[in-house]
Amino acid sequence: MVIETDAAHTKGGLAMPAGNLKGPLAFAIACFLIWGLAYGLLDVLNKHFQETLSISQADSAWLQIAYFGAYLLLSIPAGMLLHARGYKFGIVTGLIVTAIGALLFIPAAGMGQFAPFVGSMFVLAAGLCVLETSADTYVNVLGDPAKASQRLNLAQSFNALGVFFGPLIGGAVFFSPTTTEALGGATRSIQIVYGLIAAAVVAFAIAVWRARLPETGLADHGEGAGDGPARPLSQQPHFIAGVLTQALYVGAQVGIGAYFINLATYNWQGLTSQQGAFMLSLAAVGYLVGRFAATALLLRVKPRALLTAYGIINVILTLIVAAGIDKVSPIALIAVFFFMSTMFATIFALGTTGLGASTKKASSLMVMAIGGGVLLPWPMGKVADLYGANVAFLMPAACFAVVAWYGWKGAGLGRKETV
């Protein structure tokens, strides 16, 4: 293993042998659970505000726009912070800002208007953006470069665990009249949930600050064998294609999550919003299982081949969803989550391979692509309002076609060796 000597890494850093990297990796992976929970709750809040604040499906998409708009605007500054101050400072800063955003939900709930929730969501997502830029990059470089896809898929499995608990908690609290009443009403239930989240995040931030996280002792993610000297990012077509593909993939994932409950209740007669939220948790289980399955499959299957196959399968499944078949379409949409499971991590790893000293900058731009989450929610909501929830799912189908292309061709653009 080659030890990094970057000044930004060694400043206050602690060199560690590879065998001692499991502890830092565990702290980084734990961060994935936090933003998974926040994202899982986001999709439930979307439907909750449609009902409690009487807003349209298109207007409710402003929650997603605020959430992913923060990634779009702040990923590059987050990358600059990471480069200047290191991984540990970036993770702790992200956690603190996330906690502040969660606390802002308390006064926002008291106001009883939609706009303050949108603002609070932006602040919370700003913290998650810094956190994810730091943790994604840390996991990516914390070990053997050849196993980066496996590490990211493992870390993203814990993200999927958070996504599972999000709608489960939201469905049990926000769509249960008994629970809502016991907590003191809809306003009080939101305040309690996000107050507890803020407290837990602050506690974890303290633990991270006190932990020994190395800024050195990391694998050198330089150019791969046979690739020659590293080129500028603007001359790395596999990276540029990766960022664009990531943006479209995240747009598809966000749109699917935002309107999952609408789709389920629209195509399953008698299904309540609470039951739809629990179905979303079931889909998240598939997402979680898919992550662990992908981690195992990547021991035998090349990342590009797996990404191509999963992309094609999801094109087929989302077309079934768009067909509007009673009960079948919701079940197909649940299956989509299993095959989405590996996409973000695999696109991230493929897109940032062989970039040498530009890896940190490339990682921040790849996280910036999460801002693609703003692309589909509003147009999908508008189409759903006008033509029904099913038709809107033609847009994610097109995005998955691009994902399949990236695995097939895009990840190999400008590279002598395929991965």
N, C-alpha and C positions, 0 to 999 in steps of 0.2 A: 504493500500500500504506500502510495506517495503522500507525504505530509505537505499540506498547504503552508506556504510562507507568506501569503498575502498580509500586508500590514494591517489591513482592516480586520483580519482574522486573529492575528497574534496580539493585538492590543488588548491587554487584560485577559487574553485567552489562556486556556489550559490544555496543553498537549496530552493526549491520551492514546494508548494503544487501542487497536481495533476491538479487543476483547472487552474493553470497558465502555463501549459505545451503546450497550443495551439499555442502560439507565437513561441517558439523554434521549435515545430513540423512544423510550416509553413515555417520557414527558411530552415529546413532540406529538406522538400518536394520540395522547389524551386530549390534545387541543382539537382533534378532529371530531371528538364526541360533542364538544361544545357547539361548534357551528352546525353540526348535524341537527342538534336539538333545536337551535334557533331557526333553522330552515324548515324543519318539520312543523313547528308551530306557525310559521308564516303561512303555509298553505291552508291551515285550519282557520286562521284569522281572516283570510280572504273571504271564505264563505260566511264566517261569523258576522263580519261587518256588512255583508250583503243583506243579512237578515235583520240585524239589530239597528243598523243605521240607514237601512232602505236605500242602498246604492246599487247601481247596475254592475253587471259582470265586468264591463269595460272599465268603469271607474274604480272598482276594487283592485284592478291591476296596478294602481299607483303604489300599492304596498310593494309589489315586486319591482316596480320601476325604481322606487327609493332604495330598496335593498341592493339591487344589482347595479344601479346607477352609482352607488358608492364605490363599488369595485371598479367601474369604468373610470371614475374621476381620480381615485386615490391609489390605484395599484402602483403607478410609477413613483409617486412620493413614498409609498411604503417600501418599494425596492431601494430607493435612495437612502431611506432610514436604515434599512437592513444592511446596506453596503457600508454606511458610515459608522453604525453602532453595533452591528453584529446580531446574531440570532437571538440570544437571550433577551436583550433589550427590546428587540422587535416583538417577541412573543409576549413579554410582560406589558408593553405598551398597548398591544392589541387587546389583551385581556382587560386592562383598566378601562379603555374606551368602550369596549363591549358592555362592561358593567354599568358605565354611565348611561349608555343608550337604554339598557334594560330599566334603570331607575327612572328614566324620563317617561316610561309607560305609565308610571303611577300618576303624575299630574295630567297626562294626556287622557287617561281614563276618566279622571274627575271632570274634564271639560266636556266629555261626551260628544266630541266632534271628530270627523275623520282626519282632517288636516294635521292636527297634533300627533296622531298616530303615525302618519307618513313621515313627519319630521323625526320622531323618535326612532322609527325604523331605519332612517338614513344614518343616524348617529351610531346605532347598534351595529349596522352593517359596516360602517367605517372602521370600527374596532375589529370586526371579523376579517375585513380586508387585510389589515396590517397583520393580524394573527395568521391568516392563511398564507399570505406571502412568505412569512417567516417560517412557518411550520412545514409547508409544502416543500420549500427549498431545502430546509434542514433535513427532512426525511430523504429527499432526492439525493443529497450528497453525503449522507451519513453512512458510508459503507461502500461496498463494491459497486462501481458504475454499472456493471452488467446486470446487477440485481435491482436496479432502481425501480423498474416496473413492478417487481414483486413487493418491494417495501412500500411503495405508494398504494398498491392495491390492498395490502394488509392494513395500512393506516386508514385508507378510505373505508375499510370494513367497520371501523369504529365510528366513522362519520355516519355510515348507514345505520348503526345502532342508535345514534342520536336522532336520525330521521324517523326511525321506528317509534321511539318514545314521544316525539313531538306531537303527531296526530293522536296518539293514544291518550296523552295528557289533555290535549285540546278537546278531543271528543268527549272525554269523561267530565271535563270541567265546563267548557263553553256551551256544549250542546245538551247538557243534562240539567233540566229545570230544578231537580232536587238538589244537586250539588251546588248549582249556582245560587239557589236560595239559601242553602246552608252557609255559604261563604259570604253572604250579605248582598247578593245581586250581581248582575253582569259586570258592573264597574269594579266592584270589590274583587271579583274573581280574577280579572286581568291584573289588578294591582298586586294581589298575593302571588300569582304565578311568576310575574316578572321581577317582583321583589326578591323572591327566593332564588331565581336565576342569578340576579345581581350579586347576592350574598355568596353563592357557590363559586361564581367566577372570581370574585375578589379573593376568596380563600385559596383558590388554585393559583392565582397570580402571586400570592405571598409564597406559596410552596415553590413555584418556579424560580422566583427571585432568590430564594435561599439555596436552590439546588446548584450543583456543579455541572454546568453545561459547557462543553469544550467548544471553542471557536476554531481550534486546530484539531489534528488527529482525524481529519476528514479525507475521504478519497478525493484524488484529483480528477475531476470530471473534465479532463481535457479532450482533445480530439481523439476519435477512435482510430484504431490501427488501420492504416491504409488510406486514411482520409486526407493526409497532408496537413500543413499548417492551418490553424483555425482562421476562418474568414470573418469579416464583419457580419453582424446579424442581417443586414440588408442584402447580403449575398448568400444567405442560407435559405434556399427555397423550401426545404423541408420544415424549417422553423416558421417561416411566414405562412405556409399552408396550414401548419399546426395551430397557429394562433387563430386563423380564420375558422378552421374546423371546430376548435374549442368553443369559440363564440357561438357558432350555430348549434353545437351540441348542447351547451348550457341553455341557450334559448329554448330548445326543444324540451329539456328536462324541466325548466321552470314553468313553461306553458302547460305541460302535462300535469305537474303537481298542482298548479293554481286552479285548474278546472277539473281535476279528478273527481271531486265530490259532485260538482255539477253534472259531469258525464254519467257518473254512477246513478245518481237519483233520476236522471233523464231517461236512462235505459234500463231501469230496474223498478218496475211498478211497485209502489208501496214502500220503497226504501227511504228511510229518513236521513237527514243530514248527519246525525250522530252515527248511524250505521255506515254512512258513506265515509266518515272520518275514520271509523274502525277498519273499513276496507282499505283505506289509504295506509294504515299501519300494517295491514297484511301485505300490501304491495311493498312496503318498506322492509318487511321480513325477506321478501324475495330479493330485494336490493342487497340486503345484508348477506344472505346466503350466496348470492351471485358474486359478491366481493371475495368471500373466502374460496368459492369454487374457482374464480379466476386466478387467485393466488396460487392454487394448486395446479391449475391447467397450464400456467405460464412456466412451470417446470418442464413441460413436455411440448407445449405449443408456442410458436413464435408470436410475440405481441401483435405484429401486423396481421397475421393470419386470424388471430382471435378477434381483433377489432373489425376486420372485414366481415367475418361470419356474423358477429353480433349486430353489425350495422344492417346487413341484409335482412336478418330475422326481424329486426325492429321496424323496418320499412313494411314488411308484410303484416306485422301485428297492428301497426297504427292504421293501415288501410282497412283492416277488419274493424277497428274502433270507429273509423270514419263511416263505415257502412251502416252503423246504427242498428246492429242486431240485438234484440232484446236479451239481456243477461250475458250474451256472448261477448259483446263489445266491452263491458266492464271487466270481464274476466281476462280478455285479451290485453286490456290496459294494465292489469296487475302483472301479467307476464312481461310486459315491456320493461318494468322496473328491474327484473332479473338481468335482462340483457343490456340495460343501461349501466349496470353496476361497474363495469371495468372501464368505461369509455373515458371519463375524465382523467383518471390516473394514467391510462395507457397513452392517450393523446399527449398529456403533459410530458411523460417520460420520452416518448418518441420525438416530440418536438424540440426538446432541450438536449438531445444527445449530441455529443461531439462539438460542443460550443466553447470548450476551454474556459478562459478567463471571463467570457461573456455569459457564463451560466447564470449568475445572480440576476443580471439585467434581463436575460431571456426569461427567467422564471417569473420575474415581476410582470413582464408583458404577458406571459401565459396566464398568470392570475388575473391580469387586467381583462383578459378575454372572458372571464366570468361575468363581466359587464354585459356580455351577450344576452344575459338574462332579461334585459330590457326589451329585446327585439320582438318576442312573440306574445307576451301576456296581453298587451292592449289589443293588437289586431285579432288575436284569438278570441278575446272577450267580445269584441265588436261583431265578429262573424257569428259567435255563439248567440249574441243578442238578436241578430237579424235572421239567422238561418238554422239555429239549433247547435247544441254543443258538439255533435258528431262531426259536422263539416269542418269545424275549426281544427280538427286533428290531422287534416291533410298537410298542414304546415310542418308539424314535427316529422311527418313521414319524409318530406323533402330534406329536412336537416339530417335525418339518419342516412339518407342516400349519400350525402356528402361525407359523413363519417365512414361509411363503407369504402368510398373512393379513397379517403386518406389512408386507410389501412392497406388498400390494394396498391395504390400508386403514390399518393402524396407524401408519405413518410420517407420514401426513397428518393425524392427529388434532390438532385445535386449531390447525392452520396454514392460512393463507390461500393459500399457494403450495405446490405440490408439487415434489419434487425427484426 
